[in-house]
Amino acid sequence: MNTSTLSNLELINNNYHNTVFLTFDYDWACDDVLNFVFERLMEKKKKATFFVTHESLVTKEFIKYSDQFEFCIHPNFNFLLNGDFRYGRNISEVLDYYENILGFRPAGIRSHDSFFKTELLRNISARNYKYESNLLLSTELAIVPFSNWDKSILQIPIAWEDDEWCISIKKSTPKDLLAYKYLKVFNFHPIHIFLNSFDTSTYEKIKFNQRDTDFLKLHINNDYGVLNFFEEIISDL
């Protein structure tokens, strides 16, 4: 089974059935944590899509591997909704802010906290984005990509996400996911891979000290967790 970036997904050709789309939300992870993930993907030669929240030296290092990695934006609109204009006074300005982090207009977007509304869709359509990937569904459904009402944006649902896995009572396995016959978009967070999270308790202990790698190392879960899950996925592809 192949890996690919989300921008290579084609609705018309239905080319996604035998493809795994590995995606990662930066969520302000420090460079050591990001590098930890990139190195493993490089070693296994797996393609992936990253949704960026902030400037990073690691991004500048790996952005040159454009055949393997795709970089898009992961904007946080929560502040705007609360009347805090640190990223911009409207949706368009927030998009400008995050595009400036990358230094180019990306193919896709995934909003923090799954923020989505018609105004956002119109903005990204006007900017010629190819896709958005916000919606997290269950693999109990037959998940497929679909176009928005005017066919300008491809909407790509997520089939699995690590933080949802961490809070689930019945936890899926890599074998479950790879056997899934529909759209296989998996979403990881570098911090959960680095910590090998199994539940939310590990992250809660470190969330105010994410820039301190030595502190993070003290809280790595030594039992089965997201890192093991991730490594099984990329080893079995």
ZIGI-V333877 format. One record per helix or strand. SS is the DSSP state (H for helix, E for strand). FROM is the first residue (numbers start at 1). LEN is the number of residues. If there is no record, write none. Layout:
# ZIGI-V333877
SS,FROM,LEN  SS,FROM,LEN
This chain:
# ZIGI-V333877
E,2,2  H,6,3  E,19,7  H,31,14  E,48,5  H,57,6  E,69,5  H,78,4  H,91,12  E,108,2  H,112,3  H,118,9  E,131,2  E,136,1  E,146,2  E,154,2  E,158,1  E,160,2  H,162,6  H,174,6  E,184,6  H,190,6  H,200,7  H,213,5  H,226,11
